[in-house]
């Protein structure tokens, strides 16, 4: 069957017509036109702006001739995007900031040469969070900057609501930028009957509606596999190495691993830092945020010690 334009006066804008036979075409055509009101438009037709009439390879105008073939073209949104100049396309990128670290979001926006998106975030008397976008994000690529630092639960829930607001506002894509990813430390079961909150947080971000996640120096890279959406893992090590290399302390450096489990990380860091010597802290953990240093392996006397760890919580080496 072929979708064709209806004759004037019929009730349907599109008709499904069978192939014409060589004989008796006029009678069949008359009977088919008489039955036109019983036909409905095909469900595959997306809209008048997404269809064009082709007759002999040329676009036709005015009253469509009988037998003209309807063929779909590229989606309207993609076609409009391709027609925009590059400077106009950049306006489709929107950056919004939560309340966790707005100065960081402002620096990111200033570096990219764009303004932060307007968003209203407030809390009700009972602690509930209210989020409203103050500008349109329809068809835009939205970036939400929100580290889930202390208070972790407040910032994480605020991020979920921001994602939901963008999704319901018809954003084209939602990328979540999380410089500090809370709940990432519980990425495995160290003891029985424990929760793996890194996987839980990843599931919640996905279900909330985010399309991509950007994290920085996550607690353990194995947690990246907990996401069912693309994840970009950014390392801060190159920035720190450039800073230390600019200082005149290269001969007195020693890289310290705060525990035995971080030796591989510290050794790799020391190798890139002028192949600096390595020291290791042997400690015993008594509980969460509680540890006791037993031994120090290596020479740190009179040197500048650079301690490399995967997370700073109490800054007490715990």
C-alpha positions as a Python dict, from the first residue, in 0.01 Angstrom:
ca = {
    (1, 'X'): (0, 0, 0),
    (2, 'X'): (107, 360, -51),
    (3, 'X'): (-1, 662, 155),
    (4, 'X'): (-151, 922, -77),
    (5, 'X'): (-311, 1266, -55),
    (6, 'X'): (-690, 1264, -37),
    (7, 'X'): (-909, 1423, -302),
    (8, 'X'): (-1075, 1755, -215),
    (9, 'X'): (-1395, 1718, -14),
    (10, 'X'): (-1301, 1398, 165),
    (11, 'X'): (-1292, 1380, 543),
    (12, 'X'): (-939, 1238, 577),
    (13, 'X'): (-614, 1419, 493),
    (14, 'X'): (-435, 1092, 410),
    (15, 'X'): (-562, 779, 238),
    (16, 'X'): (-419, 431, 208),
    (17, 'X'): (-474, 335, -157),
    (18, 'X'): (-418, -9, -308),
    (19, 'X'): (-223, -41, -628),
    (20, 'X'): (-427, 48, -933),
    (21, 'X'): (-507, -231, -1171),
    (22, 'X'): (-475, -182, -1543),
    (23, 'X'): (-847, -240, -1603),
    (24, 'X'): (-1145, -82, -1425),
    (25, 'X'): (-929, 174, -1248),
    (26, 'X'): (-1197, 446, -1257),
    (27, 'X'): (-1468, 241, -1086),
    (28, 'X'): (-1231, 116, -818),
    (29, 'X'): (-1109, 467, -758),
    (30, 'X'): (-1464, 605, -722),
    (31, 'X'): (-1565, 337, -473),
    (32, 'X'): (-1249, 385, -274),
    (33, 'X'): (-1301, 760, -253),
    (34, 'X'): (-1658, 706, -135),
    (35, 'X'): (-1528, 498, 155),
    (36, 'X'): (-1265, 758, 248),
    (37, 'X'): (-1437, 883, 568),
    (38, 'X'): (-1393, 538, 722),
    (39, 'X'): (-1014, 563, 699),
    (40, 'X'): (-794, 727, 961),
    (41, 'X'): (-452, 885, 915),
    (42, 'X'): (-163, 640, 959),
    (43, 'X'): (-4, 641, 1305),
    (44, 'X'): (342, 671, 1155),
    (45, 'X'): (271, 1027, 1041),
    (46, 'X'): (439, 1257, 1296),
    (47, 'X'): (307, 1592, 1180),
    (48, 'X'): (274, 1820, 883),
    (49, 'X'): (610, 1983, 947),
    (50, 'X'): (786, 1647, 935),
    (51, 'X'): (640, 1526, 603),
    (52, 'X'): (688, 1639, 250),
    (53, 'X'): (522, 1544, -77),
    (54, 'X'): (754, 1412, -344),
    (55, 'X'): (641, 1384, -705),
    (56, 'X'): (909, 1281, -945),
    (57, 'X'): (1182, 1379, -701),
    (58, 'X'): (1048, 1735, -663),
    (59, 'X'): (854, 1899, -383),
    (60, 'X'): (499, 1990, -486),
    (61, 'X'): (287, 2275, -356),
    (62, 'X'): (-81, 2372, -348),
    (63, 'X'): (-336, 2093, -376),
    (64, 'X'): (-153, 1762, -359),
    (65, 'X'): (-208, 1544, -669),
    (66, 'X'): (-366, 1203, -635),
    (67, 'X'): (-100, 938, -608),
    (68, 'X'): (169, 1163, -455),
    (69, 'X'): (390, 969, -211),
    (70, 'X'): (441, 1081, 147),
    (71, 'X'): (798, 1027, 268),
    (72, 'X'): (937, 1122, 612),
    (73, 'X'): (1232, 1355, 643),
    (74, 'X'): (1474, 1419, 929),
    (75, 'X'): (1315, 1502, 1268),
    (76, 'X'): (1218, 1866, 1287),
    (77, 'X'): (1433, 1935, 1593),
    (78, 'X'): (1746, 1791, 1430),
    (79, 'X'): (1681, 1980, 1109),
    (80, 'X'): (1641, 2307, 1294),
    (81, 'X'): (1959, 2240, 1493),
    (82, 'X'): (2156, 2172, 1174),
    (83, 'X'): (2029, 2499, 1025),
    (84, 'X'): (2148, 2705, 1324),
    (85, 'X'): (2489, 2876, 1312),
    (86, 'X'): (2746, 2754, 1561),
    (87, 'X'): (2712, 3057, 1787),
    (88, 'X'): (2340, 2992, 1811),
    (89, 'X'): (2391, 2623, 1885),
    (90, 'X'): (2597, 2705, 2194),
    (91, 'X'): (2289, 2867, 2346),
    (92, 'X'): (2138, 2519, 2372),
    (93, 'X'): (2384, 2439, 2654),
    (94, 'X'): (2249, 2533, 2997),
    (95, 'X'): (2442, 2511, 3324),
    (96, 'X'): (2252, 2512, 3652),
    (97, 'X'): (2395, 2508, 4002),
    (98, 'X'): (2263, 2358, 4319),
    (99, 'X'): (2323, 2508, 4661),
    (100, 'X'): (2614, 2280, 4754),
    (101, 'X'): (2891, 2484, 4586),
    (102, 'X'): (2763, 2774, 4380),
    (103, 'X'): (3105, 2949, 4356),
    (104, 'X'): (3245, 2642, 4179),
    (105, 'X'): (2955, 2648, 3932),
    (106, 'X'): (3015, 3017, 3866),
    (107, 'X'): (3382, 2952, 3789),
    (108, 'X'): (3290, 2671, 3550),
    (109, 'X'): (3039, 2891, 3370),
    (110, 'X'): (3286, 3181, 3351),
    (111, 'X'): (3554, 2952, 3205),
    (112, 'X'): (3310, 2836, 2937),
    (113, 'X'): (3194, 3192, 2868),
    (114, 'X'): (2829, 3132, 2954),
    (115, 'X'): (2593, 3248, 3227),
    (116, 'X'): (2454, 3022, 3495),
    (117, 'X'): (2095, 2922, 3436),
    (118, 'X'): (1829, 3082, 3651),
    (119, 'X'): (1687, 2840, 3904),
    (120, 'X'): (1484, 2879, 4222),
    (121, 'X'): (1571, 2646, 4510),
    (122, 'X'): (1410, 2690, 4849),
    (123, 'X'): (1307, 2483, 5148),
    (124, 'X'): (973, 2464, 5318),
    (125, 'X'): (930, 2485, 5693),
    (126, 'X'): (930, 2106, 5727),
    (127, 'X'): (1256, 2072, 5532),
    (128, 'X'): (1115, 1973, 5193),
    (129, 'X'): (1303, 2107, 4890),
    (130, 'X'): (1135, 2308, 4614),
    (131, 'X'): (1301, 2352, 4273),
    (132, 'X'): (1176, 2556, 3977),
    (133, 'X'): (1367, 2640, 3659),
    (134, 'X'): (1336, 3011, 3583),
    (135, 'X'): (1407, 2973, 3210),
    (136, 'X'): (1316, 2734, 2932),
    (137, 'X'): (1534, 2426, 2876),
    (138, 'X'): (1321, 2264, 2607),
    (139, 'X'): (1553, 2093, 2361),
    (140, 'X'): (1864, 2206, 2551),
    (141, 'X'): (2164, 2011, 2680),
    (142, 'X'): (2152, 2071, 3055),
    (143, 'X'): (2445, 2037, 3297),
    (144, 'X'): (2370, 2024, 3669),
    (145, 'X'): (2664, 2100, 3899),
    (146, 'X'): (2607, 1964, 4248),
    (147, 'X'): (2871, 1796, 4469),
    (148, 'X'): (2709, 1568, 4723),
    (149, 'X'): (2922, 1684, 5014),
    (150, 'X'): (2798, 1756, 5366),
    (151, 'X'): (2507, 1758, 5424),
    (152, 'X'): (2511, 1461, 5189),
    (153, 'X'): (2144, 1365, 5208),
    (154, 'X'): (2024, 1722, 5155),
    (155, 'X'): (2245, 1781, 4853),
    (156, 'X'): (2172, 1443, 4700),
    (157, 'X'): (1795, 1486, 4731),
    (158, 'X'): (1823, 1837, 4590),
    (159, 'X'): (2006, 1694, 4290),
    (160, 'X'): (1733, 1437, 4230),
    (161, 'X'): (1467, 1708, 4230),
    (162, 'X'): (1674, 1922, 3991),
    (163, 'X'): (1704, 1629, 3751),
    (164, 'X'): (1331, 1565, 3766),
    (165, 'X'): (1254, 1933, 3701),
    (166, 'X'): (1476, 1933, 3391),
    (167, 'X'): (1328, 1610, 3263),
    (168, 'X'): (972, 1739, 3298),
    (169, 'X'): (1078, 2062, 3126),
    (170, 'X'): (1168, 1861, 2811),
    (171, 'X'): (1546, 1900, 2830),
    (172, 'X'): (1721, 1725, 2543),
    (173, 'X'): (1987, 1571, 2769),
    (174, 'X'): (2074, 1595, 3138),
    (175, 'X'): (2437, 1563, 3248),
    (176, 'X'): (2506, 1556, 3620),
    (177, 'X'): (2843, 1698, 3732),
    (178, 'X'): (2937, 1561, 4075),
    (179, 'X'): (3287, 1674, 4183),
    (180, 'X'): (3245, 1486, 4511),
    (181, 'X'): (3032, 1174, 4487),
    (182, 'X'): (2883, 1094, 4825),
    (183, 'X'): (2817, 736, 4937),
    (184, 'X'): (3093, 614, 4704),
    (185, 'X'): (3300, 465, 4986),
    (186, 'X'): (3054, 180, 5040),
    (187, 'X'): (3131, 12, 4708),
    (188, 'X'): (3152, -343, 4841),
    (189, 'X'): (3045, -558, 5131),
    (190, 'X'): (3331, -555, 5380),
    (191, 'X'): (3113, -734, 5638),
    (192, 'X'): (2790, -924, 5634),
    (193, 'X'): (2451, -752, 5608),
    (194, 'X'): (2597, -425, 5480),
    (195, 'X'): (2443, -205, 5213),
    (196, 'X'): (2629, -111, 4895),
    (197, 'X'): (2526, 254, 4888),
    (198, 'X'): (2744, 337, 4586),
    (199, 'X'): (2523, 113, 4373),
    (200, 'X'): (2209, 255, 4534),
    (201, 'X'): (2313, 614, 4461),
    (202, 'X'): (2396, 519, 4101),
    (203, 'X'): (2052, 362, 4056),
    (204, 'X'): (1876, 666, 4199),
    (205, 'X'): (2062, 902, 3965),
    (206, 'X'): (1965, 687, 3668),
    (207, 'X'): (1601, 652, 3767),
    (208, 'X'): (1570, 1024, 3838),
    (209, 'X'): (1635, 1088, 3468),
    (210, 'X'): (2003, 1175, 3423),
    (211, 'X'): (2160, 1076, 3090),
    (212, 'X'): (2529, 1108, 3181),
    (213, 'X'): (2734, 1152, 3497),
    (214, 'X'): (3068, 1330, 3542),
    (215, 'X'): (3261, 1251, 3860),
    (216, 'X'): (3604, 1356, 3981),
    (217, 'X'): (3846, 1114, 4153),
    (218, 'X'): (3580, 874, 4275),
    (219, 'X'): (3662, 668, 4582),
    (220, 'X'): (3704, 349, 4382),
    (221, 'X'): (3692, 308, 4006),
    (222, 'X'): (3496, -14, 4042),
    (223, 'X'): (3196, 200, 4142),
    (224, 'X'): (3185, 332, 3785),
    (225, 'X'): (3050, -7, 3680),
    (226, 'X'): (2744, 42, 3900),
    (227, 'X'): (2600, 297, 3657),
    (228, 'X'): (2376, 192, 3370),
    (229, 'X'): (2442, 523, 3191),
    (230, 'X'): (2768, 670, 3053),
    (231, 'X'): (3010, 800, 3317),
    (232, 'X'): (3306, 1033, 3263),
    (233, 'X'): (3573, 995, 3530),
    (234, 'X'): (3793, 1305, 3557),
    (235, 'X'): (4124, 1300, 3745),
    (236, 'X'): (4260, 1594, 3942),
    (237, 'X'): (4611, 1451, 3948),
    (238, 'X'): (4743, 1646, 3644),
    (239, 'X'): (4642, 1977, 3804),
    (240, 'X'): (4811, 1888, 4133),
    (241, 'X'): (5125, 1769, 3957),
    (242, 'X'): (5152, 2094, 3760),
    (243, 'X'): (5115, 2292, 4081),
    (244, 'X'): (5382, 2096, 4266),
    (245, 'X'): (5617, 2105, 3969),
    (246, 'X'): (5599, 2485, 3973),
    (247, 'X'): (5738, 2491, 4329),
    (248, 'X'): (6107, 2475, 4422),
    (249, 'X'): (6073, 2174, 4650),
    (250, 'X'): (6152, 1892, 4408),
    (251, 'X'): (6462, 1780, 4598),
    (252, 'X'): (6290, 1758, 4937),
    (253, 'X'): (5970, 1580, 4837),
    (254, 'X'): (5844, 1252, 4975),
    (255, 'X'): (5509, 1101, 4882),
    (256, 'X'): (5327, 936, 5174),
    (257, 'X'): (5059, 672, 5149),
    (258, 'X'): (4827, 699, 5453),
    (259, 'X'): (4761, 324, 5450),
    (260, 'X'): (4885, 5, 5292),
    (261, 'X'): (4589, -8, 5053),
    (262, 'X'): (4694, 319, 4889),
    (263, 'X'): (5053, 220, 4811),
    (264, 'X'): (4986, 164, 4441),
    (265, 'X'): (4820, 505, 4408),
    (266, 'X'): (5100, 680, 4598),
    (267, 'X'): (5374, 502, 4400),
    (268, 'X'): (5220, 609, 4069),
    (269, 'X'): (5195, 967, 4194),
    (270, 'X'): (5558, 966, 4315),
    (271, 'X'): (5681, 832, 3981),
    (272, 'X'): (5525, 1124, 3797),
    (273, 'X'): (5662, 1369, 4053),
    (274, 'X'): (6033, 1348, 3968),
    (275, 'X'): (6039, 987, 4088),
    (276, 'X'): (6012, 1105, 4450),
    (277, 'X'): (6076, 863, 4739),
    (278, 'X'): (5784, 685, 4903),
    (279, 'X'): (5677, 646, 5266),
    (280, 'X'): (5396, 429, 5403),
    (281, 'X'): (5186, 469, 5718),
    (282, 'X'): (5090, 144, 5887),
    (283, 'X'): (4772, 199, 6083),
    (284, 'X'): (4497, -1, 6243),
    (285, 'X'): (4133, 102, 6201),
    (286, 'X'): (3931, 75, 6523),
    (287, 'X'): (3604, 185, 6362),
    (288, 'X'): (3455, 439, 6125),
    (289, 'X'): (3660, 762, 6141),
    (290, 'X'): (3883, 601, 6406),
    (291, 'X'): (4236, 474, 6341),
    (292, 'X'): (4568, 434, 6520),
    (293, 'X'): (4911, 473, 6356),
    (294, 'X'): (5136, 179, 6436),
    (295, 'X'): (5448, 232, 6221),
    (296, 'X'): (5593, 468, 5962),
    (297, 'X'): (5788, 303, 5684),
    (298, 'X'): (6029, 538, 5507),
    (299, 'X'): (6225, 856, 5577),
    (300, 'X'): (6029, 1181, 5607),
    (301, 'X'): (6256, 1379, 5841),
    (302, 'X'): (6327, 1730, 5714),
    (303, 'X'): (6129, 1673, 5391),
    (304, 'X'): (5806, 1804, 5244),
    (305, 'X'): (5556, 1520, 5278),
    (306, 'X'): (5277, 1496, 5022),
    (307, 'X'): (5004, 1262, 5142),
    (308, 'X'): (4794, 1107, 4865),
    (309, 'X'): (4463, 954, 4963),
    (310, 'X'): (4138, 863, 4788),
    (311, 'X'): (3916, 1061, 5026),
    (312, 'X'): (3951, 1332, 5290),
    (313, 'X'): (3680, 1303, 5553),
    (314, 'X'): (3820, 1405, 5893),
    (315, 'X'): (4169, 1495, 5755),
    (316, 'X'): (4312, 1291, 6037),
    (317, 'X'): (4448, 1007, 5828),
    (318, 'X'): (4146, 794, 5910),
}
